[in-house]
Amino acid sequence: MATRVDQAVGMSLVVFSLLLFTYYSVWVIVLPFVESDHVLHIYFLPREYSVILPGIAAVILLLCIGAFTAVIMWKHRKPKKVD
Amino acid sequence: MTKLLQWLFGVSLVVAGWALVSFDLLDLKLPQPYREVAWPMPLYLLVSFGCYSLATVGYRVATFNDCEEAAKELQEQIKEAREDLRKRGLKM
């Protein structure tokens, strides 16, 4: 058995990804077929954001990866030997 | 035909179909909702692949099992190795 913390973290990842998938699917696929005065539209941002928000998330992800790599490489720099 | 060429051919077919529907290149005048659904399709597939990866990682973290016997066996092997090295003179 994985530890309690591991199980909690794992299950929360699963639940989070399911919620995200459902929200994004309804946003992209279901909403165009629903009339524009239906109450469902209140819970969703305008459709342009369904492209902009993942783009921003991708940029943030790349920034984090780049920053992490930079920090690790900075820590491991060795001074050049003097002849 | 190499695998790379086959993949590129398949990908370009899919991209052509998507562009045809999204940008109405053949003036088919499809209904507006279908065009609105087709246009973000590449991004939607990417997001759903990311969600699937995240869910798989989370599930495997939650269901990772201990292996009691392997742990015991490893501890015994560590003891044996220590004894052996001590006999040969390595100070621990």
Backbone of each chain as nested JSON, in Angstrom:
{
  "chains": [
    {"id": "A", "residues": [
      {"number": 1, "name": "MET", "atoms": {"N": [0.845, -1.196, 0.0], "CA": [0.0, 0.0, 0.0], "C": [0.875, 1.238, 0.0]}},
      {"number": 2, "name": "ALA", "atoms": {"N": [0.579, 2.171, -0.852], "CA": [1.287, 3.457, -0.795], "C": [0.891, 4.184, 0.487]}},
      {"number": 3, "name": "THR", "atoms": {"N": [1.76, 5.108, 0.937], "CA": [1.452, 5.809, 2.189], "C": [0.205, 6.671, 2.012]}},
      {"number": 4, "name": "ARG", "atoms": {"N": [-0.364, 7.107, 3.161], "CA": [-1.598, 7.9, 3.129], "C": [-1.41, 9.161, 2.304]}},
      {"number": 5, "name": "VAL", "atoms": {"N": [-0.254, 9.81, 2.49], "CA": [0.0, 11.051, 1.761], "C": [0.06, 10.767, 0.271]}},
      {"number": 6, "name": "ASP", "atoms": {"N": [0.761, 9.677, -0.103], "CA": [0.864, 9.32, -1.524], "C": [-0.505, 9.065, -2.113]}},
      {"number": 7, "name": "GLN", "atoms": {"N": [-1.336, 8.32, -1.369], "CA": [-2.672, 8.017, -1.89], "C": [-3.482, 9.291, -2.056]}},
      {"number": 8, "name": "ALA", "atoms": {"N": [-3.373, 10.203, -1.044], "CA": [-4.135, 11.448, -1.128], "C": [-3.687, 12.274, -2.329]}},
      {"number": 9, "name": "VAL", "atoms": {"N": [-2.367, 12.406, -2.492], "CA": [-1.843, 13.201, -3.609], "C": [-2.263, 12.589, -4.943]}},
      {"number": 10, "name": "GLY", "atoms": {"N": [-2.137, 11.263, -5.055], "CA": [-2.478, 10.591, -6.304], "C": [-3.937, 10.768, -6.666]}},
      {"number": 11, "name": "MET", "atoms": {"N": [-4.806, 10.535, -5.662], "CA": [-6.231, 10.655, -5.926], "C": [-6.614, 12.095, -6.26]}},
      {"number": 12, "name": "SER", "atoms": {"N": [-5.97, 13.073, -5.59], "CA": [-6.311, 14.461, -5.897], "C": [-5.874, 14.821, -7.306]}},
      {"number": 13, "name": "LEU", "atoms": {"N": [-4.732, 14.278, -7.765], "CA": [-4.32, 14.501, -9.164], "C": [-5.365, 13.944, -10.128]}},
      {"number": 14, "name": "VAL", "atoms": {"N": [-5.849, 12.714, -9.834], "CA": [-6.837, 12.091, -10.715], "C": [-8.108, 12.931, -10.766]}},
      {"number": 15, "name": "VAL", "atoms": {"N": [-8.596, 13.346, -9.587], "CA": [-9.837, 14.123, -9.531], "C": [-9.661, 15.454, -10.253]}},
      {"number": 16, "name": "PHE", "atoms": {"N": [-8.513, 16.113, -10.003], "CA": [-8.277, 17.401, -10.644], "C": [-8.269, 17.266, -12.16]}},
      {"number": 17, "name": "SER", "atoms": {"N": [-7.572, 16.235, -12.672], "CA": [-7.499, 16.1, -14.13], "C": [-8.857, 15.74, -14.718]}},
      {"number": 18, "name": "LEU", "atoms": {"N": [-9.676, 14.962, -13.972], "CA": [-11.02, 14.651, -14.467], "C": [-11.873, 15.906, -14.545]}},
      {"number": 19, "name": "LEU", "atoms": {"N": [-11.801, 16.751, -13.479], "CA": [-12.579, 17.991, -13.483], "C": [-12.158, 18.892, -14.634]}},
      {"number": 20, "name": "LEU", "atoms": {"N": [-10.829, 19.035, -14.789], "CA": [-10.316, 19.898, -15.852], "C": [-10.776, 19.405, -17.215]}},
      {"number": 21, "name": "PHE", "atoms": {"N": [-10.685, 18.077, -17.428], "CA": [-11.084, 17.516, -18.712], "C": [-12.568, 17.759, -18.98]}},
      {"number": 22, "name": "THR", "atoms": {"N": [-13.404, 17.528, -17.953], "CA": [-14.847, 17.701, -18.142], "C": [-15.18, 19.157, -18.453]}},
      {"number": 23, "name": "TYR", "atoms": {"N": [-14.613, 20.087, -17.644], "CA": [-14.903, 21.509, -17.869], "C": [-14.475, 21.922, -19.266]}},
      {"number": 24, "name": "TYR", "atoms": {"N": [-13.239, 21.522, -19.651], "CA": [-12.721, 21.949, -20.953], "C": [-13.521, 21.325, -22.092]}},
      {"number": 25, "name": "SER", "atoms": {"N": [-13.952, 20.046, -21.911], "CA": [-14.742, 19.411, -22.972], "C": [-16.067, 20.12, -23.158]}},
      {"number": 26, "name": "VAL", "atoms": {"N": [-16.751, 20.425, -22.03], "CA": [-18.032, 21.125, -22.152], "C": [-17.808, 22.482, -22.814]}},
      {"number": 27, "name": "TRP", "atoms": {"N": [-16.749, 23.175, -22.394], "CA": [-16.458, 24.498, -22.926], "C": [-16.269, 24.469, -24.439]}},
      {"number": 28, "name": "VAL", "atoms": {"N": [-15.442, 23.503, -24.922], "CA": [-15.059, 23.496, -26.335], "C": [-16.116, 22.81, -27.2]}},
      {"number": 29, "name": "ILE", "atoms": {"N": [-16.69, 21.675, -26.721], "CA": [-17.503, 20.84, -27.612], "C": [-18.992, 21.053, -27.413]}},
      {"number": 30, "name": "VAL", "atoms": {"N": [-19.446, 21.189, -26.155], "CA": [-20.888, 21.218, -25.919], "C": [-21.445, 22.623, -26.146]}},
      {"number": 31, "name": "LEU", "atoms": {"N": [-20.688, 23.645, -25.66], "CA": [-21.242, 24.995, -25.614], "C": [-21.651, 25.579, -26.967]}},
      {"number": 32, "name": "PRO", "atoms": {"N": [-20.93, 25.305, -28.09], "CA": [-21.407, 25.886, -29.357], "C": [-22.798, 25.411, -29.76]}},
      {"number": 33, "name": "PHE", "atoms": {"N": [-23.22, 24.231, -29.272], "CA": [-24.532, 23.707, -29.671], "C": [-25.639, 24.142, -28.737]}},
      {"number": 34, "name": "VAL", "atoms": {"N": [-25.326, 24.952, -27.729], "CA": [-26.322, 25.392, -26.751], "C": [-26.707, 26.829, -27.098]}},
      {"number": 35, "name": "GLU", "atoms": {"N": [-28.027, 27.161, -27.054], "CA": [-28.439, 28.518, -27.445], "C": [-27.781, 29.543, -26.555]}},
      {"number": 36, "name": "SER", "atoms": {"N": [-27.571, 30.73, -27.089], "CA": [-26.767, 31.726, -26.377], "C": [-27.484, 32.308, -25.166]}},
      {"number": 37, "name": "ASP", "atoms": {"N": [-28.794, 32.045, -24.963], "CA": [-29.435, 32.594, -23.769], "C": [-29.693, 31.52, -22.713]}},
      {"number": 38, "name": "HIS", "atoms": {"N": [-29.103, 30.321, -22.908], "CA": [-29.225, 29.254, -21.901], "C": [-28.415, 29.626, -20.666]}},
      {"number": 39, "name": "VAL", "atoms": {"N": [-28.863, 29.174, -19.481], "CA": [-28.212, 29.58, -18.231], "C": [-26.816, 28.979, -18.101]}},
      {"number": 40, "name": "LEU", "atoms": {"N": [-26.529, 27.913, -18.883], "CA": [-25.219, 27.253, -18.767], "C": [-24.082, 28.193, -19.113]}},
      {"number": 41, "name": "HIS", "atoms": {"N": [-24.339, 29.173, -20.004], "CA": [-23.265, 30.048, -20.468], "C": [-22.693, 30.906, -19.358]}},
      {"number": 42, "name": "ILE", "atoms": {"N": [-23.463, 31.063, -18.238], "CA": [-22.969, 31.911, -17.148], "C": [-21.713, 31.316, -16.534]}},
      {"number": 43, "name": "TYR", "atoms": {"N": [-21.61, 29.951, -16.528], "CA": [-20.506, 29.322, -15.822], "C": [-19.231, 29.263, -16.644]}},
      {"number": 44, "name": "PHE", "atoms": {"N": [-19.263, 29.735, -17.885], "CA": [-18.091, 29.61, -18.76], "C": [-17.674, 30.97, -19.268]}},
      {"number": 45, "name": "LEU", "atoms": {"N": [-16.335, 31.172, -19.348], "CA": [-15.799, 32.404, -19.9], "C": [-16.057, 32.448, -21.404]}},
      {"number": 46, "name": "PRO", "atoms": {"N": [-15.875, 33.621, -22.038], "CA": [-16.004, 33.679, -23.506], "C": [-15.043, 32.723, -24.196]}},
      {"number": 47, "name": "ARG", "atoms": {"N": [-15.397, 32.278, -25.393], "CA": [-14.671, 31.172, -26.029], "C": [-13.217, 31.501, -26.343]}},
      {"number": 48, "name": "GLU", "atoms": {"N": [-12.897, 32.805, -26.496], "CA": [-11.506, 33.115, -26.822], "C": [-10.59, 32.607, -25.723]}},
      {"number": 49, "name": "TYR", "atoms": {"N": [-11.075, 32.656, -24.452], "CA": [-10.23, 32.247, -23.332], "C": [-9.927, 30.768, -23.352]}},
      {"number": 50, "name": "SER", "atoms": {"N": [-10.746, 29.972, -24.081], "CA": [-10.454, 28.537, -24.122], "C": [-9.191, 28.262, -24.927]}},
      {"number": 51, "name": "VAL", "atoms": {"N": [-8.715, 29.24, -25.691], "CA": [-7.434, 29.092, -26.399], "C": [-6.338, 29.839, -25.654]}},
      {"number": 52, "name": "ILE", "atoms": {"N": [-6.677, 31.039, -25.115], "CA": [-5.658, 31.873, -24.472], "C": [-5.159, 31.223, -23.19]}},
      {"number": 53, "name": "LEU", "atoms": {"N": [-6.087, 30.692, -22.339], "CA": [-5.66, 30.165, -21.036], "C": [-4.717, 28.981, -21.159]}},
      {"number": 54, "name": "PRO", "atoms": {"N": [-4.977, 27.964, -22.015], "CA": [-3.956, 26.91, -22.169], "C": [-2.645, 27.447, -22.728]}},
      {"number": 55, "name": "GLY", "atoms": {"N": [-2.711, 28.488, -23.597], "CA": [-1.471, 29.073, -24.099], "C": [-0.652, 29.672, -22.982]}},
      {"number": 56, "name": "ILE", "atoms": {"N": [-1.33, 30.416, -22.069], "CA": [-0.622, 31.009, -20.929], "C": [-0.062, 29.909, -20.037]}},
      {"number": 57, "name": "ALA", "atoms": {"N": [-0.851, 28.845, -19.819], "CA": [-0.366, 27.742, -18.977], "C": [0.874, 27.104, -19.581]}},
      {"number": 58, "name": "ALA", "atoms": {"N": [0.886, 26.944, -20.921], "CA": [2.063, 26.357, -21.571], "C": [3.275, 27.253, -21.399]}},
      {"number": 59, "name": "VAL", "atoms": {"N": [3.079, 28.583, -21.535], "CA": [4.204, 29.515, -21.363], "C": [4.746, 29.432, -19.94]}},
      {"number": 60, "name": "ILE", "atoms": {"N": [3.83, 29.394, -18.943], "CA": [4.265, 29.314, -17.547], "C": [5.025, 28.023, -17.302]}},
      {"number": 61, "name": "LEU", "atoms": {"N": [4.542, 26.915, -17.895], "CA": [5.223, 25.636, -17.721], "C": [6.636, 25.701, -18.279]}},
      {"number": 62, "name": "LEU", "atoms": {"N": [6.772, 26.266, -19.491], "CA": [8.104, 26.369, -20.086], "C": [9.009, 27.265, -19.25]}},
      {"number": 63, "name": "LEU", "atoms": {"N": [8.441, 28.362, -18.694], "CA": [9.233, 29.241, -17.829], "C": [9.74, 28.49, -16.601]}},
      {"number": 64, "name": "CYS", "atoms": {"N": [8.855, 27.693, -15.989], "CA": [9.264, 26.949, -14.787], "C": [10.373, 25.966, -15.12]}},
      {"number": 65, "name": "ILE", "atoms": {"N": [10.22, 25.241, -16.254], "CA": [11.246, 24.273, -16.628], "C": [12.567, 24.987, -16.884]}},
      {"number": 66, "name": "GLY", "atoms": {"N": [12.505, 26.113, -17.605], "CA": [13.722, 26.869, -17.891], "C": [14.375, 27.401, -16.634]}},
      {"number": 67, "name": "ALA", "atoms": {"N": [13.565, 27.92, -15.701], "CA": [14.119, 28.457, -14.456], "C": [14.768, 27.357, -13.633]}},
      {"number": 68, "name": "PHE", "atoms": {"N": [14.099, 26.196, -13.557], "CA": [14.643, 25.066, -12.819], "C": [15.98, 24.64, -13.403]}},
      {"number": 69, "name": "THR", "atoms": {"N": [16.024, 24.504, -14.747], "CA": [17.274, 24.11, -15.399], "C": [18.372, 25.13, -15.118]}},
      {"number": 70, "name": "ALA", "atoms": {"N": [18.01, 26.429, -15.186], "CA": [19.012, 27.478, -14.962], "C": [19.562, 27.407, -13.55]}},
      {"number": 71, "name": "VAL", "atoms": {"N": [18.669, 27.19, -12.552], "CA": [19.127, 27.127, -11.162], "C": [20.078, 25.956, -10.971]}},
      {"number": 72, "name": "ILE", "atoms": {"N": [19.705, 24.788, -11.527], "CA": [20.551, 23.606, -11.352], "C": [21.911, 23.828, -12.01]}},
      {"number": 73, "name": "MET", "atoms": {"N": [21.909, 24.4, -13.221], "CA": [23.178, 24.6, -13.91], "C": [24.018, 25.649, -13.197]}},
      {"number": 74, "name": "TRP", "atoms": {"N": [23.369, 26.654, -12.588], "CA": [24.125, 27.674, -11.85], "C": [24.81, 27.054, -10.638]}},
      {"number": 75, "name": "LYS", "atoms": {"N": [24.095, 26.173, -9.927], "CA": [24.671, 25.56, -8.735], "C": [25.863, 24.677, -9.081]}},
      {"number": 76, "name": "HIS", "atoms": {"N": [25.841, 24.058, -10.264], "CA": [26.875, 23.09, -10.602], "C": [28.003, 23.684, -11.435]}},
      {"number": 77, "name": "ARG", "atoms": {"N": [28.105, 25.023, -11.462], "CA": [29.183, 25.576, -12.269], "C": [30.502, 25.388, -11.516]}},
      {"number": 78, "name": "LYS", "atoms": {"N": [31.553, 25.013, -12.269], "CA": [32.857, 24.819, -11.638], "C": [33.775, 25.926, -12.14]}},
      {"number": 79, "name": "PRO", "atoms": {"N": [34.554, 26.551, -11.25], "CA": [35.482, 27.589, -11.717], "C": [36.595, 26.943, -12.531]}},
      {"number": 80, "name": "LYS", "atoms": {"N": [37.042, 27.651, -13.557], "CA": [38.1, 27.104, -14.429], "C": [39.411, 27.047, -13.665]}},
      {"number": 81, "name": "LYS", "atoms": {"N": [40.2, 25.959, -13.892], "CA": [41.485, 25.829, -13.186], "C": [42.472, 26.843, -13.756]}},
      {"number": 82, "name": "VAL", "atoms": {"N": [43.313, 27.391, -12.882], "CA": [44.314, 28.35, -13.324], "C": [45.613, 27.587, -13.557]}},
      {"number": 83, "name": "ASP", "atoms": {"N": [46.194, 27.715, -14.755], "CA": [47.444, 26.987, -15.055], "C": [48.639, 27.627, -14.376]}}
    ]},
    {"id": "B", "residues": [
      {"number": 1, "name": "MET", "atoms": {"N": [7.963, 2.87, -48.707], "CA": [7.795, 4.139, -47.997], "C": [8.155, 3.963, -46.528]}},
      {"number": 2, "name": "THR", "atoms": {"N": [8.996, 4.825, -45.998], "CA": [9.426, 4.684, -44.609], "C": [8.298, 5.058, -43.656]}},
      {"number": 3, "name": "LYS", "atoms": {"N": [8.504, 4.655, -42.364], "CA": [7.499, 4.96, -41.355], "C": [7.326, 6.466, -41.204]}},
      {"number": 4, "name": "LEU", "atoms": {"N": [8.451, 7.187, -41.293], "CA": [8.379, 8.641, -41.133], "C": [7.465, 9.227, -42.207]}},
      {"number": 5, "name": "LEU", "atoms": {"N": [7.666, 8.787, -43.457], "CA": [6.835, 9.313, -44.536], "C": [5.373, 8.942, -44.334]}},
      {"number": 6, "name": "GLN", "atoms": {"N": [5.125, 7.719, -43.836], "CA": [3.733, 7.333, -43.587], "C": [3.106, 8.227, -42.522]}},
      {"number": 7, "name": "TRP", "atoms": {"N": [3.835, 8.475, -41.43], "CA": [3.313, 9.324, -40.369], "C": [3.063, 10.74, -40.877]}},
      {"number": 8, "name": "LEU", "atoms": {"N": [4.042, 11.272, -41.641], "CA": [3.877, 12.631, -42.159], "C": [2.664, 12.709, -43.073]}},
      {"number": 9, "name": "PHE", "atoms": {"N": [2.462, 11.683, -43.875], "CA": [1.308, 11.654, -44.765], "C": [0.017, 11.663, -43.97]}},
      {"number": 10, "name": "GLY", "atoms": {"N": [-0.062, 10.791, -42.931], "CA": [-1.267, 10.75, -42.113], "C": [-1.518, 12.07, -41.409]}},
      {"number": 11, "name": "VAL", "atoms": {"N": [-0.432, 12.646, -40.832], "CA": [-0.581, 13.913, -40.112], "C": [-1.041, 15.01, -41.068]}},
      {"number": 12, "name": "SER", "atoms": {"N": [-0.47, 15.046, -42.287], "CA": [-0.851, 16.121, -43.202], "C": [-2.296, 15.941, -43.676]}},
      {"number": 13, "name": "LEU", "atoms": {"N": [-2.76, 14.683, -43.779], "CA": [-4.173, 14.465, -44.123], "C": [-5.082, 15.044, -43.039]}},
      {"number": 14, "name": "VAL", "atoms": {"N": [-4.717, 14.733, -41.755], "CA": [-5.539, 15.22, -40.642], "C": [-5.525, 16.746, -40.613]}},
      {"number": 15, "name": "VAL", "atoms": {"N": [-4.321, 17.338, -40.793], "CA": [-4.219, 18.802, -40.751], "C": [-5.021, 19.418, -41.894]}},
      {"number": 16, "name": "ALA", "atoms": {"N": [-4.973, 18.774, -43.075], "CA": [-5.729, 19.306, -44.206], "C": [-7.227, 19.253, -43.923]}},
      {"number": 17, "name": "GLY", "atoms": {"N": [-7.69, 18.125, -43.365], "CA": [-9.107, 18.024, -43.021], "C": [-9.52, 19.079, -42.016]}},
      {"number": 18, "name": "TRP", "atoms": {"N": [-8.659, 19.299, -41.0], "CA": [-8.973, 20.296, -39.976], "C": [-9.024, 21.701, -40.572]}},
      {"number": 19, "name": "ALA", "atoms": {"N": [-8.029, 22.026, -41.416], "CA": [-7.986, 23.361, -42.025], "C": [-9.198, 23.572, -42.922]}},
      {"number": 20, "name": "LEU", "atoms": {"N": [-9.581, 22.509, -43.661], "CA": [-10.744, 22.59, -44.537], "C": [-11.996, 22.957, -43.766]}},
      {"number": 21, "name": "VAL", "atoms": {"N": [-12.184, 22.301, -42.616], "CA": [-13.402, 22.546, -41.849], "C": [-13.311, 23.886, -41.126]}},
      {"number": 22, "name": "SER", "atoms": {"N": [-12.132, 24.2, -40.549], "CA": [-12.04, 25.409, -39.716], "C": [-12.111, 26.671, -40.555]}},
      {"number": 23, "name": "PHE", "atoms": {"N": [-11.371, 26.71, -41.658], "CA": [-11.263, 27.96, -42.404], "C": [-12.127, 27.963, -43.656]}},
      {"number": 24, "name": "ASP", "atoms": {"N": [-12.947, 26.927, -43.847], "CA": [-13.91, 26.884, -44.948], "C": [-13.214, 27.098, -46.292]}},
      {"number": 25, "name": "LEU", "atoms": {"N": [-12.156, 26.297, -46.556], "CA": [-11.346, 26.532, -47.752], "C": [-12.082, 26.157, -49.028]}},
      {"number": 26, "name": "LEU", "atoms": {"N": [-13.061, 25.2, -48.933], "CA": [-13.756, 24.78, -50.139], "C": [-15.131, 25.433, -50.245]}},
      {"number": 27, "name": "ASP", "atoms": {"N": [-15.387, 26.427, -49.351], "CA": [-16.695, 27.098, -49.353], "C": [-17.844, 26.114, -49.215]}},
      {"number": 28, "name": "LEU", "atoms": {"N": [-17.664, 25.15, -48.242], "CA": [-18.741, 24.178, -48.043], "C": [-19.886, 24.771, -47.236]}},
      {"number": 29, "name": "LYS", "atoms": {"N": [-19.639, 25.876, -46.557], "CA": [-20.636, 26.557, -45.735], "C": [-21.294, 25.6, -44.747]}},
      {"number": 30, "name": "LEU", "atoms": {"N": [-20.426, 24.947, -43.915], "CA": [-20.934, 24.092, -42.85], "C": [-21.646, 24.944, -41.8]}},
      {"number": 31, "name": "PRO", "atoms": {"N": [-22.536, 24.309, -40.993], "CA": [-23.2, 25.088, -39.943], "C": [-22.172, 25.649, -38.956]}},
      {"number": 32, "name": "GLN", "atoms": {"N": [-22.46, 26.831, -38.436], "CA": [-21.519, 27.545, -37.583], "C": [-21.076, 26.762, -36.354]}},
      {"number": 33, "name": "PRO", "atoms": {"N": [-21.971, 26.058, -35.608], "CA": [-21.502, 25.344, -34.415], "C": [-20.406, 24.331, -34.74]}},
      {"number": 34, "name": "TYR", "atoms": {"N": [-20.537, 23.608, -35.882], "CA": [-19.519, 22.608, -36.214], "C": [-18.175, 23.262, -36.474]}},
      {"number": 35, "name": "ARG", "atoms": {"N": [-18.178, 24.425, -37.112], "CA": [-16.909, 25.101, -37.344], "C": [-16.315, 25.579, -36.031]}},
      {"number": 36, "name": "GLU", "atoms": {"N": [-17.189, 26.04, -35.121], "CA": [-16.68, 26.511, -33.825], "C": [-16.101, 25.38, -32.998]}},
      {"number": 37, "name": "VAL", "atoms": {"N": [-16.621, 24.162, -33.187], "CA": [-16.068, 23.018, -32.46], "C": [-14.758, 22.568, -33.099]}},
      {"number": 38, "name": "ALA", "atoms": {"N": [-14.682, 22.587, -34.44], "CA": [-13.495, 22.044, -35.118], "C": [-12.269, 22.919, -34.921]}},
      {"number": 39, "name": "TRP", "atoms": {"N": [-12.501, 24.252, -34.804], "CA": [-11.324, 25.132, -34.811], "C": [-10.331, 24.905, -33.683]}},
      {"number": 40, "name": "PRO", "atoms": {"N": [-10.772, 24.773, -32.384], "CA": [-9.755, 24.543, -31.346], "C": [-9.341, 23.086, -31.188]}},
      {"number": 41, "name": "MET", "atoms": {"N": [-9.68, 22.206, -32.119], "CA": [-9.431, 20.768, -31.957], "C": [-7.985, 20.401, -31.641]}},
      {"number": 42, "name": "PRO", "atoms": {"N": [-6.965, 20.941, -32.336], "CA": [-5.584, 20.551, -31.976], "C": [-5.276, 20.854, -30.514]}},
      {"number": 43, "name": "LEU", "atoms": {"N": [-5.659, 22.062, -30.058], "CA": [-5.391, 22.442, -28.672], "C": [-6.183, 21.558, -27.718]}},
      {"number": 44, "name": "TYR", "atoms": {"N": [-7.426, 21.23, -28.089], "CA": [-8.246, 20.382, -27.227], "C": [-7.635, 19.002, -27.074]}},
      {"number": 45, "name": "LEU", "atoms": {"N": [-7.116, 18.437, -28.197], "CA": [-6.49, 17.117, -28.118], "C": [-5.244, 17.18, -27.236]}},
      {"number": 46, "name": "LEU", "atoms": {"N": [-4.484, 18.292, -27.339], "CA": [-3.293, 18.434, -26.503], "C": [-3.664, 18.5, -25.028]}},
      {"number": 47, "name": "VAL", "atoms": {"N": [-4.704, 19.294, -24.7], "CA": [-5.126, 19.431, -23.309], "C": [-5.637, 18.101, -22.774]}},
      {"number": 48, "name": "SER", "atoms": {"N": [-6.41, 17.368, -23.574], "CA": [-6.934, 16.099, -23.063], "C": [-5.826, 15.069, -22.911]}},
      {"number": 49, "name": "PHE", "atoms": {"N": [-4.795, 15.124, -23.793], "CA": [-3.647, 14.233, -23.601], "C": [-2.914, 14.573, -22.315]}},
      {"number": 50, "name": "GLY", "atoms": {"N": [-2.763, 15.896, -22.013], "CA": [-2.135, 16.295, -20.766], "C": [-2.922, 15.816, -19.559]}},
      {"number": 51, "name": "CYS", "atoms": {"N": [-4.275, 15.935, -19.627], "CA": [-5.115, 15.463, -18.514], "C": [-4.968, 13.963, -18.337]}},
      {"number": 52, "name": "TYR", "atoms": {"N": [-4.925, 13.232, -19.447], "CA": [-4.786, 11.771, -19.352], "C": [-3.458, 11.41, -18.711]}},
      {"number": 53, "name": "SER", "atoms": {"N": [-2.371, 12.106, -19.108], "CA": [-1.059, 11.822, -18.518], "C": [-1.073, 12.102, -17.028]}},
      {"number": 54, "name": "LEU", "atoms": {"N": [-1.664, 13.256, -16.633], "CA": [-1.708, 13.628, -15.22], "C": [-2.498, 12.598, -14.422]}},
      {"number": 55, "name": "ALA", "atoms": {"N": [-3.644, 12.159, -14.982], "CA": [-4.465, 11.181, -14.269], "C": [-3.717, 9.855, -14.129]}},
      {"number": 56, "name": "THR", "atoms": {"N": [-2.995, 9.428, -15.185], "CA": [-2.248, 8.172, -15.101], "C": [-1.157, 8.244, -14.04]}},
      {"number": 57, "name": "VAL", "atoms": {"N": [-0.406, 9.372, -14.033], "CA": [0.644, 9.524, -13.029], "C": [0.043, 9.497, -11.626]}},
      {"number": 58, "name": "GLY", "atoms": {"N": [-1.056, 10.257, -11.419], "CA": [-1.683, 10.302, -10.102], "C": [-2.172, 8.934, -9.662]}},
      {"number": 59, "name": "TYR", "atoms": {"N": [-2.807, 8.204, -10.596], "CA": [-3.331, 6.894, -10.246], "C": [-2.205, 5.93, -9.88]}},
      {"number": 60, "name": "ARG", "atoms": {"N": [-1.096, 5.977, -10.662], "CA": [-0.01, 5.038, -10.371], "C": [0.691, 5.406, -9.067]}},
      {"number": 61, "name": "VAL", "atoms": {"N": [0.755, 6.717, -8.733], "CA": [1.318, 7.104, -7.433], "C": [0.446, 6.566, -6.313]}},
      {"number": 62, "name": "ALA", "atoms": {"N": [-0.888, 6.662, -6.468], "CA": [-1.794, 6.247, -5.399], "C": [-1.795, 4.739, -5.22]}},
      {"number": 63, "name": "THR", "atoms": {"N": [-1.557, 3.947, -6.286], "CA": [-1.68, 2.498, -6.169], "C": [-0.327, 1.797, -6.155]}},
      {"number": 64, "name": "PHE", "atoms": {"N": [0.745, 2.571, -5.882], "CA": [2.065, 1.947, -5.874], "C": [2.184, 1.046, -4.651]}},
      {"number": 65, "name": "ASN", "atoms": {"N": [2.539, -0.228, -4.87], "CA": [2.543, -1.176, -3.75], "C": [3.94, -1.38, -3.196]}},
      {"number": 66, "name": "ASP", "atoms": {"N": [3.985, -1.684, -1.893], "CA": [5.253, -2.085, -1.295], "C": [5.529, -3.53, -1.676]}},
      {"number": 67, "name": "CYS", "atoms": {"N": [6.815, -3.908, -1.749], "CA": [7.158, -5.312, -1.94], "C": [7.95, -5.76, -0.721]}},
      {"number": 68, "name": "GLU", "atoms": {"N": [7.229, -6.405, 0.241], "CA": [7.831, -6.738, 1.529], "C": [9.008, -7.676, 1.351]}},
      {"number": 69, "name": "GLU", "atoms": {"N": [8.82, -8.741, 0.55], "CA": [9.864, -9.763, 0.445], "C": [11.122, -9.176, -0.168]}},
      {"number": 70, "name": "ALA", "atoms": {"N": [10.942, -8.364, -1.209], "CA": [12.114, -7.776, -1.85], "C": [12.849, -6.866, -0.879]}},
      {"number": 71, "name": "ALA", "atoms": {"N": [12.088, -6.136, -0.022], "CA": [12.73, -5.252, 0.955], "C": [13.557, -6.062, 1.942]}},
      {"number": 72, "name": "LYS", "atoms": {"N": [12.962, -7.167, 2.459], "CA": [13.709, -8.001, 3.42], "C": [14.954, -8.573, 2.772]}},
      {"number": 73, "name": "GLU", "atoms": {"N": [14.783, -9.083, 1.547], "CA": [15.916, -9.689, 0.846], "C": [17.026, -8.665, 0.669]}},
      {"number": 74, "name": "LEU", "atoms": {"N": [16.648, -7.448, 0.337], "CA": [17.649, -6.395, 0.139], "C": [18.376, -6.095, 1.441]}},
      {"number": 75, "name": "GLN", "atoms": {"N": [17.646, -6.029, 2.566], "CA": [18.29, -5.76, 3.854], "C": [19.297, -6.85, 4.194]}},
      {"number": 76, "name": "GLU", "atoms": {"N": [18.918, -8.118, 3.939], "CA": [19.849, -9.2, 4.236], "C": [21.087, -9.124, 3.375]}},
      {"number": 77, "name": "GLN", "atoms": {"N": [20.877, -8.791, 2.104], "CA": [22.034, -8.675, 1.207], "C": [22.949, -7.544, 1.648]}},
      {"number": 78, "name": "ILE", "atoms": {"N": [22.357, -6.458, 2.179], "CA": [23.181, -5.348, 2.676], "C": [24.017, -5.835, 3.852]}},
      {"number": 79, "name": "LYS", "atoms": {"N": [23.377, -6.606, 4.779], "CA": [24.124, -7.123, 5.934], "C": [25.273, -8.004, 5.483]}},
      {"number": 80, "name": "GLU", "atoms": {"N": [24.975, -8.925, 4.555], "CA": [26.021, -9.816, 4.06], "C": [27.18, -9.04, 3.469]}},
      {"number": 81, "name": "ALA", "atoms": {"N": [26.834, -8.02, 2.668], "CA": [27.895, -7.241, 2.02], "C": [28.75, -6.543, 3.062]}},
      {"number": 82, "name": "ARG", "atoms": {"N": [28.095, -5.997, 4.117], "CA": [28.839, -5.309, 5.187], "C": [29.815, -6.262, 5.867]}},
      {"number": 83, "name": "GLU", "atoms": {"N": [29.303, -7.468, 6.218], "CA": [30.155, -8.449, 6.874], "C": [31.349, -8.788, 6.024]}},
      {"number": 84, "name": "ASP", "atoms": {"N": [31.049, -9.006, 4.741], "CA": [32.103, -9.397, 3.82], "C": [33.183, -8.325, 3.737]}},
      {"number": 85, "name": "LEU", "atoms": {"N": [32.749, -7.066, 3.632], "CA": [33.719, -5.987, 3.51], "C": [34.499, -5.805, 4.813]}},
      {"number": 86, "name": "ARG", "atoms": {"N": [33.786, -5.999, 5.963], "CA": [34.489, -5.872, 7.247], "C": [35.598, -6.919, 7.351]}},
      {"number": 87, "name": "LYS", "atoms": {"N": [35.284, -8.156, 6.91], "CA": [36.312, -9.197, 6.952], "C": [37.497, -8.817, 6.103]}},
      {"number": 88, "name": "ARG", "atoms": {"N": [37.231, -8.169, 4.969], "CA": [38.357, -7.815, 4.098], "C": [39.073, -6.568, 4.557]}},
      {"number": 89, "name": "GLY", "atoms": {"N": [38.655, -5.996, 5.666], "CA": [39.431, -4.931, 6.246], "C": [38.913, -3.539, 6.002]}},
      {"number": 90, "name": "LEU", "atoms": {"N": [37.768, -3.388, 5.365], "CA": [37.238, -2.029, 5.139], "C": [36.557, -1.553, 6.395]}},
      {"number": 91, "name": "LYS", "atoms": {"N": [36.937, -0.403, 6.93], "CA": [36.337, 0.083, 8.168], "C": [35.021, 0.794, 7.842]}},
      {"number": 92, "name": "MET", "atoms": {"N": [33.955, 0.432, 8.559], "CA": [32.632, 1.039, 8.282], "C": [32.374, 2.194, 9.234]}}
    ]}
  ]
}
